[in-house]
Amino acid sequence: EGDATSWHLPLHYSDGTETKADLVTFSYSLSMMPPFHAAVDNAVENILDEKRGLLGVTDFFVSGRFDLPQRQHSYLRRVLWQAVFDQDGIALGPERRAYLDHKLNRVMEHNSDGTIPYVPGFMRAPYYVWLGCHPRSSQLMRRARSGIDLSGVEEKFHRPALFPPTFLYSISWEDPRADDPAFMVGEGDVVLTLTGGGCNAMDMTLSGAARVVCVDMNPAQGYLLELKLAALRNLSFDDAWKLLGEGKHENIEKLYLCKLAPFMSQGAKRFWGSRLHMLDGKNKSIGTGLYLMGSMGWLVYFSLLLQWWIWPARYFVRKLVSAPTLEDQRKLYNQLTPNPNSILGIFHQLMWWVLRYVLLNHYMLWLLNGVPKAQSDLIKKHDGRSIIEYAQTTFNGAALNTHIRTQNYFYLLCMIGKFTKECCPRFLKPAEFEKLKADENRMLDSIEVVTGKFKDALLAGVYTRVILMDHMDWMDASYHHDLASTLRDHVSPGGRVIWRSSSIEPPYSKVMEQYGFEVRRVSYHDKPDACIDAVNMYASFWVGVRK
C-alpha cells in the first residue's frame, strides 16, 4: 500500500540505476483521487520508463460541455451520471483526461458504455480506456500510431442516407491485374482511390506507391479496411489467413482485444466489437464469416443457401470450382444452357426469371450489389441493354474466359464463401504478406483511411494516380464537369486516372477530354460473352492521362 502521489518503486538494479516501470495503470481509481494532478505527475516523472513505458487508465467519465466528438455527451447524460457518482465522492468530469492528454502522448483511446451492478441494464454508464506514453518516447509513438491518426480529434461519422448500416463491399470488385497495364503504378506514386473493399490498396503499395489515400462516404468501408490493415500489421500469416482468407478465426475474441482493436479507430472498434460473433471460427453456421457480412455478404449467403437446399446446385458448383482446366470449366458451364423444351430447360428459364424480377430490380440491385438506380438506368437507356442481358454478359464472359479455381478469386468467393491459398488477392500470398510487413510495416503505413467525400480528399492534395471506380455512373452531368475540373487541377501532368462504367460509352468520358485529359477506352463488352477482366461486371474500362 502507498500514496499514489508520492510512492516510488523500491527496487534498484545492481549497478545502482533506479528501476522504472514499463506499465503503470489506474483502474477506476483516478476519478477517486482529488489530487489527481500529483498522482499523474508522480507516475510520469518517477515511475514510468521514458523510452518504452506506457500509462493506462480506465475509468467512468462524463464529457465537458464542448469536448472531442468521440467523448461528447448530451446535457442530460452529463448531469445524470455526475449526480449518480457524486453520491460516492467520485468525480467524472473531463479535467482528468485533459490532464493526461497534456502530460503524455496519447497512443490509444476508446470511449464506450456498459452496465454496472445494481443499476437497470438500459442505464449504461459511460467509461473510457486511455493509453499514453512518455513525451520523449517518439519511437513508441510511431509504432503505435501506424495507419491511424491518434494525436488529435477523431470525428464521429454517420452513414449517408439510404446506405445500409454496414459496408456494401467486403472485397474490391476491380481486378488489379487488369488495372496494371493502364494505370502503371510505380515507385513514388501518390494514389487517391475510393475505399471499396480495400484489397487493392495493398496491391498498389506492393507495386511501389509511396502513399495511398482511400476515401469513402460510408464509414463502414473504412472500418473494414482498418480491420484488414490491423490484421496484416499484427498477426502471423496463419492467423491473418484464417481471418482474411477463410473469414473466420476460432480465437477471434482474444486476437481482437490484444492485437486488432488497439490499432483501430474508435468508430471501427465499436463497429467490429458488436460483430465478433460473425468472425468466430467456432461458429459453424452457414451464415457467418467476414465475407458473409455486408450487403455483398447477402449474395454470398444466398449462393451458399441455394447450394445447401438444392443438391444439384451444390454438385455443379463443386465441380465448377474444382475444374482442372479452363476448357473443363467451359464444358461444365455450357451444360447450364439446356434444351428450352426439356424439364431442365424450363427450370433454367425459371431461374433466370427469378434473377430478373427478384434479384435484379432497382431495390435489390442497390441493397445487395451497391448498384444505384442511376447506374442501372444508364445501362438500359444509354446502351439499350436490359439488366438481364447485362448480367448474362457479365457471368458468361467471366465463366468462359477465366479459370475460377486458379484465377478468379472474385467469383470463387461468391461460390464457396472464402478464398483458397491457390486463388486469393495478392496481399494474402505468403511472400507478399511478408513484404508488406517488412521494415516495421512501412508499406502498410503508407495507406491512409479517410471518411468523407471523394472531391474533398481530391482537393486536399496533388496526386499522380487516381481511381474513380464506377462512381461517376452514380452522378449527374454537373458533378461530372465539377469533378473533371478538380481533377485537372489536382492531378500532376502525366498523371493517370482510371474508371470503369456500366455503359459501353459513358457520356462523362468526353467531359474528361474537355478538361485536359487524353482519354482512351482500354476494353469494353463488344460481344455477348466478352470479358474485360476477372470481374467483368463493368461494360467498359477507361484511362485518362493528364496533358
Secondary structure, DSSP 4 states (H G I P E B T S, - for coil): ---TTT-----B-TTSPBP-BSEEEEES-GGG-TTHHHHHHHIIIIIB-TTT-EEEEEEE----SS--TTT---HHHHHHHHHHHHTTT----THHHHHHHHHSEEEEEEEEEE--TTS-TTSPEEEEEEEEE-TT-HHHHHHHTTTS--SS------PPTT--SS-S-SS--S-HHHHHHHH---TT-EEEEE-TTSHHHHHHHHTT-SEEEEEESSHHHHHHHHHHHHHHHHS-HHHHIIIIISS-BTTHHHHIIIIIGGGS-HHHHHHHHT-GGGGBTT---TT-SGGGSHHHHHHHHHHHHHHHH-HHHHHHHHHHHT-SSHHHHHHHHHTTS--TTSHHHHHHHHHHHHIIIIISSHHHHHHHH---HHHHHIIIIIS---HHHHHHHHHHHHHHHS-TTTT-HHHHHHHHSS-BTTB--GGGSHHHHHHHHHHHHHHHHTEEEEES-HHHHHHTS-EEEEEEETGGGGS-HHHHHHHHHHHHHHEEEEEEEEEEESSSS-THHHHHHHTTEEEEEEEE--STT--SSSS--SSEEEEEEE-
